[in-house]
Amino acid sequence: MTNEPTNVEPATTQVPLPNESRPETENLEKKNRRLVKRILAVFFLCAALFGTYEFGLEQGKTASGQAGVSSVLSPGSVVFSNTESQDKTLDFSLFWKVWNILKDKYVDRGKLDATKLFYGSIKGMLAATGDPYTTFFDPEEQKSFNEDMSGKFEGIGAEMGIRDDVLTIIAPLDGTPAEQSGLRPNDKILKIDGAKTTGLSLEEAVGKIRGPKGTTVVLNIFRSGEDTARDVTVVRDVINVKSVKLDFRDDGIAVLRVSRFGDSTQQEFADAVSTIKKRSPAPTGLIVDLRSNPGGLLDAAVAMASLMIPADQTVVWEENAQGERKPEKTLGGDVLSGIPTAVLIDEGSASASEILAGALREDRKNVTLVGKKSYGKGSVQELIPVGKDMSVKVTIARWLTPNGNQINEKGISPDIDVNISVDDIKAGRDPQKDKAVEILRKGK
């Protein structure tokens, strides 16, 4: 109900002239004429109302195809529709009309699965937002998502997304069939086992690519810089990825490789930091490798940043639909901020990886970003349970770097741009890491 302003016309006030200013008979005649006019006005008003009622009644009879008093609906029994402006009201009976048409008319209606139709309608509603990260997880997809966060599942081991309406590899995970088959960030997947990926949701595509250990999936991919698409056959396996790996180089530089931000990442990272802290002599430099890291849990990114950035510093700003910003700050426990640090990023570094990289660069003076511009996912999702083994993942906010920089679809540009070619990969060379080592050595 809207509070529309009400226009009230002022009542007309008639003030008769004093009786002594005119003859008594003239005054009486005018009073009688006014009385007659009022009676006539009331008569015509009643006639108009009665005629309107009769016309409406006859129209109601005609419209209903019935005659007589039985066609009249009492005010207490009538159900009104469209009581508000149609640009504000949706008639949900349309859904059931289409449902019934499909049920009654569809040529293969005996093969229809009502559950799939129902889930599909929810997915379609969320897809209409135009946001590929706002999605519905049915029980099977919920299971897959939980496996992703735990780091153990059967498939090829590649994080994927939808970019420019095309299924795209964000990052192949370390040591997985995807990486071993030569798949790279930004590869476009045009077909899965010969079927086009056009129109598939991200969850549907992942469902088709995953499968039991030892089975194969053929991906038709197109890579920037190549003239034609080509098929890549990948043998599925059990993907059990440890998300944090620590190495110490002979030159005193520690290398922390973080492949995702999952359920166990925070503890794995804390264990690695504890090992670094106990190292004697202390590392002279630190490389944090976030390449091909598709992201994951925001809480993990904040907790990890807290071990590398002084207390009470902003890690990321969350900006809601109203433009209100809320900071996520470091929690304390920093032990690494005094060590000169190089952060490796590439086109496969997304989401939580970008949050951590941006925070390290903007909250510290001794950090250098090396590699290629990151993926550019600047939104925050919340997973909301909506039933048994089902949930909705909905974008609730955008995130910005500590200095307020928006990176959605822009990415984070490195301080030093270094490419890595196919020939480098085949030959086992890593010019990006080599550049990071060079920078840290010079900073001694």
N, C-alpha and C positions, 0 to 999 in steps of 0.2 A: 504494500500500500504506500503510495507516495503522498506527500503532503503538498498538494497543489494549492496555490493561493486562491482564496474564494473572493469573487467580486460581488459585493453587496451594494445594490443601488439604493440611494437614500429614499425614504418614503416621502411622498408629496404631501405637504401640509397645506390645507386650505383654510384660510382665515376669512370668514364672512364679514362683509361690511356691516357696520352698525345698522340696525333696523330703521332708525330714524332718518337715515340718509336716502330712503326710497319708499314708495307707497307700499302698504301692507299687502295688497292684492298681487302686486308684481313680485314681491318677495315670495309669496305662497306659490305662484305659478312656476317660478324658477325652481323652487324646492321640489315640486311635483315632477317637473321635466327631468331633474337630476335623478329622482327616484325611478322614473320609467327607464331612463338610460341604464341605470344600474341593474334593474330587473332584466332588461334585454341583454345586457352584457353577460349576466349569469346564465341566462337561457342559452345564448349562443355558445358559451364555454361548455356547458353541460352537453349540448348537442354535438360539439366537436369531439369531446372526450368519448361520448357514446359511439359516435361514428368511427373513431379510431379503434375503440375496443371491438366493434363489430367487424371492422376490416381485418384487424389482427386475428380475430377468432376464425374468420373465413379463410385467411391465409394459412392459419395453423391446420385447419381441416384439410385444405388442399395439399399442403406439404406432407401431411401424415397419411393421406390417401384414405382418411376415415371421415365420417360425418356424424353429427350428433354430439351430445354432451360427453360421451364416453372418451372422446379424443382430447379432452381438456386435462392437463396435468396440474395437480395441486402444487402450490409452492413448496409444501413440505416434502413432496416425493420427487421433485425434479432434480436432476443433476446437471449443473451448469458446466460447460466447457468454454475455453477461450475467454475467461473472465478478465484477463489482462491483455495488454497490447501484445500482438503476435511476435513482435521483435524481441520480446522478453520471455516468451513462453514456448516450450517445446512439448509437442504431443508425443509422449512415450509409447502410445499405442502403435506408432509407426514401426517400432521395433518388432512388436508381436505380429503385425500385419505381414512384414517381410518374413518373419520366422514361419508363419503359417503358410505363406506362399511357397517357401522352400520345402516345407514338410509335405504339402499337398501336390505341388506341381513338378518339383525337380525330378528329372528323368531317372536318376539313380538314388532316389530318396531312401531306398532300403539300405543303402550303404552309409548313410549319413550317421555321424557320431555326434549326438547332442552335446556331449561334454566339450568336444573339440570346437563345435560351433560357438558355444558359450564362451570358452576361453579366447577363441579367435575374435569375438566381438569386443572383448576387453582389450586385447592387444591392438585392435584397430583403433579404438578410442585413444589409447595412449600414443600410438603412432601418429595420430592426427595432430599432436602437439608439435611435430616437426623436430623433436629432440630425440636423437637416437639413444640417449642414455636414460630416458624415462620409459620403462618397460615393465611388463608383467611376467613373473616367473611361475609357470605351472609346476606341479610336483617334480616332473622330470628335470625341468630347467633349474628349479631350486636346488635339486641334488647336485647338478653340474656346477652351479655357482658355489655351493658349499665346498665342493671338491677343489675348485679353483683357489679358494681362500686357504684351504688346508695344505695345498701344494701337492696333492696326490690324486691322479685321475688317469684314465686311459684315453689317449688321443695322439696328437702330433706335437703339442707343446708350443703353440703360438698364440699370442694375444692378438685379437682382431677388433676392428671397429668399422663403422660406416663413415666414409669420407667422400663428400660430393656424390652421395647416393650410390657409392660403389663399395663393396666389401673389400676391406684393406687390411693387410697385415701391419699391426703396430710394431710388434716385436716378436721374433722367435726366441724362446727361452733357452738359456745355456744348456748345452749337452743334450738337447731333445732331438727327436726325428726332424722337426721343422728346421732347426739350425743345421743339422747334418745333411739335409737335402738341399741346402743352399738358398732357402727362403730368406728374404731380407725385409727390413722395414720399408713400408710404402709399396710393396708388391700388391697389385690389384688382382683379386681373385674373381675371374669372370665366369668360371664354371666349376662345379663340384661333381666329379664322376659324370661329366658330360652334360649336366643340367645347369642352365644359366642361373646365376645368383641374383639377377634383376628382381627386385621386389621382395626378396627374402629379408626378414628381420635378422638382427645380429644373433639372437638366440636360435632361430631356425637354422641359420648357417652353421653355427657351432654344433648344433645337434647332428647335422649331416656330416660334419668333418670328424667328429669324435666317433670312436668305435673300439671294439675289443683289440687287445694286444695281438699283433701278428697279422692283422688285416691291413689292406691298403686303401688309400684314397688318392684319386687323381685330381690335382688342382690345375686348372688352366689359368695361368697368371700372365699379367702384362707388367713389364718393368720399365720405368722411365729411362729413356736413352736407347731402348731396343725397338726395332721396327715392327715386330710381330709378337703375338702372344705365344706361349709355349706350355706344354703339359709338364707338370712335376709330380712324380709318383712318390708318395710318402708312406712308409710302413709304420703303422700305429704301434705305440708301446705304452707301458705304464710310466706315467710322468710323475716323478717324485723329486721335486726340485727343492734343494736347500737354498734359501733365499739370500744368504749372506756367506761370502767366502773371503777369508783373510790370507794374504801372502806378505812376506817380508823380502824385499830385494836386498842384494848384497851391498848396495850403496846406501842403505839405511832408510829407504823410503818404504812406507807401508802402503799396501794396496787393498782397499776394501771394495769388493764387488757386491752390489746389491741388485738382485734380479727381479724382485717384486716386493710389494708391501702387503704381506698376508698375515694370517693369524699368528704365525711363529716368528715373523721377521723382527719384531721389536726385541724379543728375548735373544734371538741369534745375534742381533746387532750389539746389544748390551754385552753379551759374552765376548764378542770380538773386541769391543772397546776396552773391556777389562784386560784382555790379553795385551793390547797395545800399551795400556797404562803400566803394566808390569814389565814391559820390555826394557832391557838394559843392554846397551845404551838406548835412550829414548829415540824414536824415529826422527829423522831430520826433516821429513816431509810426509804428506799423506795424499794419496790419490783415492778419490771416491768415484767409482765407476758406476754411473747410472744409465749407461747406454742400453738401448733395447729393453728398458724397464718400463712396463706399461702402467705402473702405478698400483693402486689398491686402497688400503685403509688410511684415512686421514689421521686417525689417532696414532698409527705407527709412525707416520712422517713427523708428527709433532714430537713424539717421544724420542725419535732418533735425532731430530734437530736439537733437542734439549741437551744431548750429550756433546754437541759440537758448537753451541752458541751460548753466550752468557745468559744467566737467568733473567726472566722478565722482559725478554725481547720478543717482538712480534714475529711469528713464523709465517702467518698468513692472515689475510682479512677475508671474512665471509660476508658477502653482500646479498641481502635478501631482495625480494621483489619490490619492496618499498624504497630500496636504495640505502637502507640502514646497514651499517657495517659493525661487525663484531670481531675483535682480534682473538686469534689463538696464539697464546704466548708460550715461551719456553718454560719448562717445569722445574728447571734446576738440575744439577748433576753434571754440568759441563766439565769435560776433561780434555777436550781436543782443540779448543779454539786457539790455543797458543801455537799450534803446529801449522806452518804454511801448507795450504791445501789447494790441490787442483781437482776440479770436478769435471768428469767426462760426460758429455751428453750427445745425443744424436736424434735423428728423426723418430726413433722408437721410444724416446724418453717422454713419458706422458703423465698427466695427473699428479699423483703424489711425488713422482720423480721431479717434476717441474716445481712443485711446492718447495721441496728440500733444496734444489739447486738455486732457486730464486732467493730463498731465505739465507743461505750461506753467503751468496754474493752480496746481498744488500745489508746484512747484519754484521759482516766482518770485513776487515780491511785486507786480510792476507789470503783471499780466495780468488782463484782464476778459473773461469769456465772455458773448457777446450772442447772442440768437436764441431758439430753441426747444429743448426737450429732445431729445437725440440718440437714435439708434435702439436702442442697447442690445445690442451683440454683444460679449460678453466672453469669447470663447474663441479658442484658438490652434490652427491646423491645420498639419499637416505633410504635404507631398506626397511619397508614397513610390512609386517605380517598381515595378511588379509584372510587367512584361512589355514586349515591344516596343510602344511608343506607347501604353502603358496605365499607369495609376497609381491609387492610392487616396489620397484626401484624408481624413485622420482627425484628429479633435479629440484633441490630446495634453495640453492644459492649459487652465486658465482664466487670464485675466489680471486683475490688479487695479492700480489707480492707485498712484502712489508712496506715498500715505498708507494703502494697503491697502483701498481702497474697491472693492467688487464692483459692476459696472455691468451684468452680463448680465441682459437683459430689463428693466432699470431705466433705463438711459441715464444721461447726464450732464445735469443741469439747469444752465441758464445762470445767471450772476450777475444778469443783467438780461433778463427775458422780454419779447421783442418779437415780435409776430405780423406776418406778411405775407399780405395777402389776395389773392384772385383779381383784384379791382379794381386793387390796387397793381401787380400783375404786368402787367395789360393796359395800365395807364397809364405803365408804365416807372418806377414808384417803387420805392425800396428802403429802407423804414423801418428795417430791421435794420442796414444799412450806415450809414445816417444817424445812428443812435444810437451806433454805434462811433466815428464821426468826432466826434460831440459829446463823448463821454467823453475821447477823446485830446486834443481842444482844451482841455478844462478842466484836463487834467493838465499842461499846459505850465508 
